[in-house]
Amino acid sequence: MSQRLFFFGEWQVNPESNSIRQDEKTLQLEPRAMDVLVFLCRHANQVFSADDLLQQVWAGAVLGDNPVHKTIAQLRKALGDDASQPRFIETIRKRGYRAIAPVVFPVGDAQAVSEGLWQQGSPFPGLRAFEAKDAGVFFGRGEQINVLLKSIALHARQARSLHVVLGPSGSGKTSLVNAGIIPNLVADHGFDGIHVLSAATVDMADVTESRLYLDLASALLDWEINDDPVFAGISAEVLAGELQTNLDKLVALFSSIMATQVEQKRYQLLLVDRLEALLSAPQFPEAARAQVVRIMDSFASSGAAIVIATCRNDFYPMLAQHKALMTGKSTGAHFDLLPPSRAELLQMIRLPAKAAQLTWESDSSDSLDQLLCDDAAESPDALPMLQYTLNELYQQRGEDNELKLAHYRALGGIEGAIGKRAEAIYNDQPESVKTALPQIFAKLVSLSNDEKSITSRAALWSQLGSEHQRQLVQALVDNRLLVSHLVGDEPGFSLAHEALLRRWPRAVEWIHQHRYNIKIKSRLSLAAERWLSEKEAKEFLIPDGKPLFEAKEIEQNSLFALSENEQRYIQQSSKRSRNRKLIKHATVASLALLTMLSVAMTWRSVEAEQRAEERRAQADNLLGFMVGEFADKLRELGRMDLLESISARAISHFSEESSIDGDFSSDLIKAMALNAISESAYSRRNYNEVTKAAITAIHLLSQYNFEDEFTVDATKQLGAAYFWKGQVHFDKHEYEAAIESFTNYYKSIERAQVKHPDSNELIIELSYAENSLGSVYFNLKQLSKASEHFFRSYELKKRALEKAPNDTMLLYTTADTISWLASLSFALEDFEESYKYRTIEQQIIKRQLDEDPSSMLFLGNLAQSLYAAAGLQVELNNIDLASSLVEESKTIYRRLLLEDKENTQIKINFILANALSSTVALDSTKSAIEEADVNEAMLLLNSNLSTGDIRRDMISALFDFSRHYEAVGNSTAFNRTVDFLLSTIDEHNIYNQLDSESRLRIDLLSLLKKHASKVDFDRSLICEKLKAALEQQKKVNRYIFRREVNRLCS
């Protein structure tokens, strides 16, 4: 018997803690007493003499008085037993003692099986998950059940029991909860004092957006107390409404019912299965996701409910975005379900067979049960494929209940069983029916939301377009490869398990041929669902360009039949595209005409002083309209520089006192023009021009009353002017002035947002203001304040994205906010958390690049994010992964340099990526850096020595290159690189101006130079200084610094 707990009569016995428990009463036993109790229970109803027990428990140790009688007396006292009328331990006169109370093991424990126990058909469920009714044959997960049950009991006693079971697809998460956890908790004895009255399940993969709360409500109506519903008298519709609008009152009602109608402390259990469907499917708005998580958290915190969610671990970054789902991680509320060991696989194979009185055939070379275990251990789809194969063997068993080796070999083993079965069924069909298979695949096969892996979806019987299609689907349903069920309120069908798509060669080949179309069809279906859920808002139509072209292309493909709504979605998107092209042509023509008119009117105003005042107002408005209104068009074209020629003249003109005449509409147009000029000047780093334009715009708009006259547009323009002014202060490291400007930016937007709470434009602007303030506090090292602003910015952007999911600039700034959150986690040295944020950032960027692969803006951000992620993996000592990430970053930077050879920032970023690559190459088992890369970066570096951030980045790069040259034994290049850097620092006398990180690098290089020259020197003072600096250094490359200091100073 293991150290896992079991039940002896009404007592729960926990050998691990030497305790026994009955309801709320817990008693401690002496270790020897527990050993005697465990031994007697392990051999229940068998009689053992005192000498037997001495030998087994005391291991024959020489003792004085015989301790057995004393120990038995202690056990009887603890158990409340009576030697004259025993219920637990009986004394057999002149023979010894035996345990007579029932010994019951938890569901799933290997010792709970007895031959012939199972009389309900196949003990193997095939491709479906284990259910509660299968608990009697659910084995091989005893340790996992025990650990998870202990965690549930611990958290339930702490009045918050929200658990997440994580694992890859097909790892058995649902089976573990259904057949391992729930049966133990609902059993009469419960587990460790935790008793569950009833359990309800909602499978998020079967839920649509329109039925989300209704399906949750229907699940809660399955909760019962003494066969009566907990929410008696409340309909599913009413309960669904309460979940959305009166959750706190509903949970309070639930707690009250459980407290007043149940005599002892009891719980209800809710299983939220396949949570990843809720977290990832675009059909669910972010607000709906957040509300469902709040529902789970509220019931889990009620003190009367246990909530368990299962989730694929590849969706962990999405799960991590919800604080309530992460709260219990540190205390064990997250449970990672690992693949079973060989011993556990053998239990899964042998014990259900034993319960059903099945036997295994063997020959001189193989035993079928061992062969199954060996094959399952090598299969990536081990559990579903193993259960499917075992069930097929059961169906073909002999009259003597023996499972045959020949049948297993005929199936093609675990790898080929499901594929061979599918092919045999297909071949049994008439030729006319076989032709329907491609159409069936097209209806069932989809792509996961990250577009990396093939998955499946449900289809409707009503979507089948011919009798041949219906016959083929029915044949697959009859043979358990497809399952028939309701999809919403309509009859539908789906794959019994996705392993069919990976193990049936015919399916694999079809997917390979049509993968591109599958991707486009999946995108289109999800986008159309979102469009419908948002009441067909135009913001959710298909963007122009490649996405619309692909949608039209799939529309012409007869294999992928589109629904009526999907066809209408494409039609509406095409109509908008045509209208936009007409507007674009008209805009270009208007811009040219307005430019000529503006210039003409401006010059003519000089000719006649009498008409100057009349013409001035017209010229002001026209010039302002031209610059401000068309700046968005120039921004889309990437040609903001076209405003440069009129910037100085416009600023000068608009700042004249006579130009400020109190005409609100006129001044608003001028402010729009000035902000466009600020943006253009900032892109050229002309800070003086930015400041002049921003101050002029603020002066123009500050004269008006917010309450009476300010519109949303005016508020945005005033906020933008404060933003550009603050951005200049930020770049110059004038942080107090930057905070003042950004705070004014925030306040101006906030005042308008109070009046217009549903304005998406103002929500977005408010998020920008929060982000700006966060970046200042981050640079001031006030990380707590920075965190507050960044998280508020992120939440606002998520709200905005619900209304405008295809807004390119909003997606860009959302990725930027996530990047700041990654930097924040990095500064706090939580490298794993920082890497999770980088992963989310990259997902957003790559999704946008799929729509526009040539976007320089998003390519640059992706390269920078990959570089940062590589640095994080260096900190975590995952060198091979760091190598892959930095190489991907370098590839993008090379492409960007080809497009824009004069861009200094891209050059510097490319240098840094090469430098990190040189560091990674020292440890990576994947690849070594090419010497040509180092030389190329050095050439760029020598021509760009400057001050500020560039200087810091150059020192960092040279430090990494020097370490690389020393490690590979290239002393010439090492000396040249180190001498160049040290002499440059000395010549310009800038050591004391450097940041602490750069000084640490310079000191390390000085020591490295002396170490490499092999000259005698006193290194104690330098090493003492380095070690002190290292303890204070809280930023990048602590792993590298520490290793170098230890190497050089040991």
Long-range contacts (C-beta under 8 A, 24 or more apart in sequence): 1-38, 1-41, 1-42, 1-111, 2-109, 2-142, 4-106, 4-109, 4-142, 4-143, 4-146, 5-106, 5-146, 5-191, 5-192, 6-41, 6-103, 6-104, 6-105, 6-106, 6-109, 6-111, 7-102, 7-103, 7-104, 7-105, 7-189, 8-37, 8-41, 8-79, 8-88, 8-99, 8-101, 8-102, 8-103, 9-79, 9-87, 9-88, 9-101, 9-102, 10-189, 11-79, 11-88, 12-189, 12-191, 12-192, 12-193, 13-37, 13-38, 13-41, 14-192, 20-78, 20-79, 21-192, 21-193, 23-193, 23-264, 24-193, 24-265, 26-193, 27-78, 29-74, 29-75, 29-78, 30-71, 30-74, 32-57, 32-58, 32-67, 32-71, 33-71, 33-74, 33-75, 33-78, 36-68, 36-71, 36-72, 36-75, 37-75, 37-99, 40-89, 40-97, 40-98, 40-99, 41-99, 41-103, 43-99, 44-98, 44-99, 44-100, 44-103, 45-98, 45-99, 45-100, 46-98, 47-92, 47-95, 47-96, 47-97, 47-98, 48-96, 48-97, 48-98, 49-95, 49-96, 50-96, 50-97, 52-96, 53-96, 53-97, 72-97, 104-189, 106-142, 106-145, 106-146, 106-149, 106-184, 106-191, 107-135, 107-136, 107-138, 107-145, 107-179, 107-180, 107-183, 107-184, 107-187, 108-135, 108-138, 108-139, 108-141, 108-142, 108-145, 108-179, 108-180, 108-184, 109-142, 109-145, 110-139, 110-142, 110-347, 110-351, 113-139, 113-351, 113-354, 113-355, 114-355, 115-354, 115-355, 115-357, 116-355, 116-356, 116-357, 117-355, 118-352, 118-355, 118-356, 119-356, 122-356, 122-391, 122-394, 122-395, 123-352, 123-353, 123-355, 123-356, 123-358, 123-394, 124-352, 124-387, 124-390, 124-391, 124-394, 125-175, 125-387, 125-391, 126-387, 126-388, 126-391, 126-392, 126-480, 126-496, 127-384, 127-387, 127-388, 127-418, 127-480, 127-481, 127-496, 127-497, 127-499, 128-483, 128-496, 129-172, 129-174, 129-175, 129-178, 130-172, 130-174, 130-175, 130-178, 130-179, 131-178, 131-179, 132-178, 132-179, 132-182, 132-183, 132-186, 132-199, 134-178, 134-179, 135-179, 135-180, 135-183, 136-355, 137-351, 137-352, 137-355, 137-356, 138-175, 138-179, 138-180, 139-347, 139-348, 139-351, 139-352, 140-340, 140-344, 140-345, 140-346, 140-347, 140-348, 140-351, 141-172, 141-176, 141-180, 141-340, 141-344, 142-347, 143-344, 144-176, 144-180, 144-335, 144-337, 145-176, 145-180, 145-181, 145-184, 147-335, 148-176, 148-180, 148-181, 148-335, 149-181, 149-184, 149-185, 149-191, 149-192, 150-192, 151-332, 151-333, 151-335, 152-181, 152-185, 152-191, 152-194, 152-306, 152-308, 153-191, 153-192, 153-193, 153-194, 154-331, 154-332, 155-328, 155-331, 155-332, 155-333, 156-194, 156-267, 156-306, 157-193, 157-194, 159-301, 159-303, 160-300, 160-301, 160-327, 160-328, 161-267, 161-300, 161-305, 161-306, 161-307, 162-296, 162-297, 162-300, 162-301, 162-307, 162-309, 162-324, 162-325, 162-327, 162-328, 162-333, 163-306, 163-307, 163-308, 163-309, 163-328, 163-333, 163-334, 163-335, 164-275, 164-308, 164-309, 164-310, 164-311, 164-319, 164-325, 164-333, 164-334, 164-335, 165-308, 165-309, 165-310, 165-311, 165-335, 165-337, 166-310, 166-311, 166-312, 166-313, 166-316, 166-334, 166-335, 166-336, 166-337, 167-310, 167-312, 167-313, 167-336, 167-337, 167-338, 168-312, 168-313, 168-314, 169-312, 169-498, 170-381, 170-382, 170-383, 170-384, 170-497, 170-498, 170-499, 171-337, 171-338, 171-339, 171-383, 172-337, 172-383, 173-310, 173-311, 173-337, 174-273, 174-274, 174-310, 175-383, 176-337, 177-271, 177-273, 177-308, 177-310, 178-271, 181-308, 182-269, 182-271, 185-267, 185-269, 185-306, 186-269, 194-267, 194-306, 195-264, 195-265, 195-266, 195-267, 196-266, 196-267, 196-268, 196-269, 196-306, 197-223, 197-224, 197-225, 197-262, 197-266, 197-267, 197-268, 198-222, 198-223, 198-224, 198-225, 198-268, 198-269, 199-268, 199-269, 199-270, 199-271, 200-268, 200-269, 200-270, 200-271, 201-270, 201-271, 201-273, 202-270, 202-271, 202-272, 202-273, 203-273, 203-274, 204-272, 204-273, 204-274, 204-275, 204-276, 204-277, 204-278, 205-273, 205-274, 205-277, 206-458, 206-485, 206-487, 207-277, 207-278, 208-283, 208-488, 209-283, 209-284, 209-285, 209-288, 209-529, 209-533, 210-488, 210-533, 211-488, 212-284, 212-288, 212-292, 213-240, 213-241, 213-243, 213-244, 214-240, 216-240, 216-243, 216-292, 216-295, 217-243, 219-270, 220-270, 223-268, 223-270, 225-257, 225-258, 225-261, 225-262, 230-254, 230-257, 230-258, 230-268, 243-291, 243-295, 244-291, 247-291, 247-294, 247-295, 247-298, 248-298, 251-298, 251-299, 251-302, 254-299, 254-302, 254-304, 254-305, 255-302, 255-303, 255-304, 258-302, 258-304, 259-304, 266-304, 267-304, 267-305, 267-306, 268-304, 268-305, 268-306, 269-305, 269-306, 269-307, 269-308, 270-296, 270-299, 270-305, 270-306, 270-307, 270-308, 271-308, 271-309, 271-310, 272-296, 272-307, 272-308, 272-309, 272-310, 273-309, 273-310, 274-310, 274-311, 274-312, 275-309, 275-310, 275-311, 275-315, 275-319, 276-311, 276-312, 276-315, 276-318, 276-319, 279-311, 279-315, 279-318, 279-319, 279-322, 280-315, 280-318, 280-448, 280-449, 280-450, 281-449, 281-526, 282-449, 282-526, 282-527, 282-529, 282-530, 282-805, 283-526, 283-529, 283-530, 283-533, 285-533, 285-802, 286-798, 286-799, 286-801, 286-802, 287-799, 287-802, 289-322, 290-322, 293-322, 293-324, 293-325, 294-324, 296-324, 296-325, 297-324, 297-327, 314-450, 316-836, 317-836, 317-839, 317-840, 317-843, 318-840, 320-836, 321-840, 339-382, 340-382, 340-383, 342-373, 342-377, 345-373, 345-376, 345-377, 345-382, 345-386, 346-370, 346-373, 348-383, 348-386, 349-373, 349-376, 349-386, 349-390, 352-390, 353-403, 356-394, 356-401, 357-401, 358-394, 358-397, 358-401, 358-402, 358-403, 359-400, 359-401, 359-402, 359-403, 360-402, 360-403, 361-402, 361-403, 361-404, 361-405, 362-405, 363-405, 366-405, 368-393, 368-403, 368-404, 368-405, 368-408, 371-405, 371-408, 372-408, 372-414, 375-413, 375-414, 375-415, 376-414, 379-414, 379-415, 381-499, 381-502, 381-503, 382-414, 384-497, 384-499, 385-414, 385-415, 385-417, 385-418, 385-499, 385-503, 386-414, 388-417, 388-418, 388-497, 388-499, 389-413, 389-414, 389-417, 389-418, 392-417, 392-421, 415-503, 416-503, 417-503, 418-481, 418-497, 418-499, 418-500, 418-503, 418-504, 419-500, 419-503, 419-504, 419-505, 421-479, 421-481, 422-476, 422-481, 422-500, 422-504, 422-506, 422-507, 423-504, 423-505, 423-506, 425-475, 425-476, 425-479, 425-481, 426-506, 428-475, 429-471, 429-472, 429-475, 432-468, 433-468, 433-471, 433-472, 433-475, 434-472, 435-468, 436-466, 436-468, 436-469, 436-471, 436-472, 437-472, 437-506, 437-510, 438-510, 438-559, 439-465, 439-469, 439-559, 439-561, 440-469, 440-472, 440-473, 440-476, 441-507, 441-510, 441-511, 441-514, 442-514, 442-521, 442-559, 442-560, 442-561, 444-494, 444-495, 445-501, 445-507, 445-510, 445-511, 445-518, 446-518, 446-521, 446-522, 446-525, 447-518, 447-519, 447-522, 449-526, 450-843, 451-519, 451-522, 451-523, 451-850, 454-498, 454-501, 454-502, 454-511, 454-515, 454-518, 455-498, 456-494, 456-495, 456-498, 456-501, 457-494, 458-485, 458-487, 458-492, 458-493, 458-494, 459-487, 459-492, 459-493, 459-494, 460-487, 460-490, 460-491, 460-492, 461-490, 461-491, 461-492, 461-493, 462-490, 462-491, 463-561, 465-561, 514-559, 517-554, 517-557, 517-559, 517-560, 520-550, 520-551, 520-553, 520-554, 521-554, 521-560, 523-547, 523-550, 524-551, 524-554, 524-562, 524-566, 524-569, 524-570, 525-566, 527-569, 528-563, 528-565, 528-566, 528-569, 530-805, 531-569, 532-565, 534-803, 536-572, 537-803, 538-572, 538-576, 539-803, 539-804, 539-805, 539-806, 539-807, 540-805, 540-806, 541-569, 541-572, 541-573, 541-576, 542-569, 542-570, 542-573, 543-806, 543-851, 544-577, 544-580, 545-851, 545-852, 546-851, 546-852, 546-853, 547-851, 548-573, 548-574, 548-577, 587-630, 587-633, 591-626, 591-630, 591-633, 594-622, 594-625, 594-626, 594-630, 595-626, 597-622, 598-622, 598-623, 598-626, 616-658, 616-659, 617-661, 617-663, 617-666, 620-653, 620-654, 620-659, 620-666, 620-669, 620-670, 621-665, 621-666, 621-669, 623-650, 623-653, 623-673, 624-654, 624-666, 624-669, 624-670, 624-672, 624-673, 625-669, 625-673, 626-673, 627-672, 627-673, 627-676, 627-677, 628-669, 628-670, 628-671, 628-672, 628-673, 628-675, 628-676, 629-669, 629-672, 631-672, 631-673, 631-676, 631-679, 631-680, 635-679, 638-856, 640-676, 640-679, 640-680, 640-683, 641-680, 641-683, 641-684, 643-676, 643-677, 643-680, 644-680, 644-681, 644-684, 647-677, 647-680, 647-681, 647-689, 647-693, 648-689, 650-674, 650-677, 651-677, 651-689, 651-692, 651-693, 651-696, 654-696, 654-700, 655-692, 655-696, 655-699, 660-699, 660-700, 660-703, 662-703, 664-704, 664-709, 664-714, 667-700, 667-701, 667-703, 667-704, 668-701, 668-711, 668-713, 668-714, 668-717, 670-697, 670-700, 671-697, 671-700, 671-701, 671-714, 671-717, 671-718, 671-721, 672-713, 672-717, 674-700, 674-721, 675-717, 675-720, 675-721, 675-724, 678-720, 678-721, 678-724, 679-724, 682-724, 682-727, 682-728, 687-728, 687-731, 687-732, 690-724, 690-725, 690-727, 690-728, 691-724, 691-725, 691-728, 693-724, 694-721, 694-722, 694-724, 694-725, 694-728, 695-721, 695-725, 697-721, 698-722, 698-725, 706-748, 706-751, 706-752, 710-751, 710-752, 712-752, 712-756, 712-759, 712-761, 712-762, 715-748, 715-749, 715-751, 715-752, 715-762, 715-765, 716-749, 716-752, 716-761, 716-762, 716-765, 718-748, 719-745, 719-746, 719-748, 719-749, 719-765, 719-769, 720-745, 722-748, 723-768, 723-769, 723-772, 726-772, 727-772, 730-772, 730-775, 730-776, 730-779, 733-779, 735-776, 735-779, 735-780, 738-776, 739-773, 739-776, 739-777, 742-769, 742-772, 742-773, 742-776, 743-773, 745-769, 745-772, 746-770, 746-773, 760-800, 760-803, 760-804, 763-796, 763-799, 763-800, 764-796, 764-797, 764-800, 764-810, 764-813, 766-796, 767-792, 767-793, 767-794, 767-796, 767-797, 767-800, 767-813, 767-817, 768-793, 768-813, 770-796, 771-813, 771-816, 771-817, 771-820, 774-820, 775-820, 778-820, 778-823, 778-824, 778-827, 781-827, 783-824, 783-827, 783-828, 786-820, 786-824, 787-824, 790-817, 790-820, 790-821, 790-824, 791-821, 793-817, 793-820, 794-818, 794-821, 808-848, 808-852, 811-844, 811-847, 811-848, 812-848, 812-857, 812-858, 812-861, 814-844, 815-841, 815-844, 815-845, 815-861, 815-865, 816-861, 818-844, 819-861, 819-864, 819-865, 819-868, 822-868, 823-868, 826-868, 826-872, 826-1035, 826-1036, 827-1034, 827-1035, 829-1034, 829-1038, 831-872, 831-875, 831-876, 832-876, 834-872, 835-869, 835-872, 835-873, 835-876, 838-865, 838-868, 838-869, 838-872, 839-869, 841-865, 842-866, 842-869, 856-896, 856-899, 856-900, 859-892, 859-895, 859-896, 860-892, 860-896, 860-906, 860-909, 862-892, 863-889, 863-892, 863-893, 863-896, 863-909, 863-913, 864-889, 864-909, 866-892, 867-909, 867-912, 867-913, 867-916, 870-916, 870-920, 871-916, 871-1036, 871-1037, 874-916, 874-919, 874-920, 874-1037, 874-1039, 874-1040, 875-1036, 875-1037, 875-1038, 875-1039, 877-1039, 879-920, 879-923, 879-924, 879-925, 880-924, 880-925, 880-926, 882-916, 882-920, 882-924, 883-917, 883-920, 883-921, 883-924, 883-926, 883-927, 884-926, 886-913, 886-916, 886-917, 886-920, 887-917, 887-927, 889-913, 890-914, 890-917, 890-933, 904-944, 904-950, 907-940, 907-944, 908-944, 908-950, 908-953, 908-954, 910-937, 910-940, 911-937, 911-940, 911-941, 911-953, 911-954, 911-957, 912-953, 912-956, 912-957, 914-957, 915-956, 915-957, 915-958, 915-959, 915-960, 915-961, 916-960, 918-960, 918-961, 918-963, 918-964, 919-960, 919-963, 919-964, 919-1040, 921-964, 922-963, 922-964, 922-967, 929-964, 934-961, 934-964, 934-965, 934-973, 937-961, 938-977, 942-980, 945-984, 951-990, 951-994, 951-998, 952-994, 952-995, 952-997, 952-998, 955-981, 955-994, 955-998, 955-1001, 955-1002, 956-997, 956-998, 956-1001, 956-1036, 958-1005, 959-1001, 959-1004, 959-1005, 962-1005, 962-1008, 963-1008, 963-1040, 963-1044, 966-1008, 966-1012, 971-1012, 974-1012, 975-1009, 978-1005, 978-1008, 978-1009, 981-1005, 982-1006, 982-1009, 996-1029, 996-1032, 996-1033, 997-1033, 997-1035, 997-1036, 999-1029, 1000-1026, 1000-1029, 1000-1030, 1000-1033, 1000-1041, 1003-1029, 1004-1041, 1004-1044, 1004-1045, 1004-1048, 1007-1048, 1007-1049, 1008-1044, 1008-1048, 1011-1048, 1019-1048, 1019-1049, 1023-1048, 1023-1049
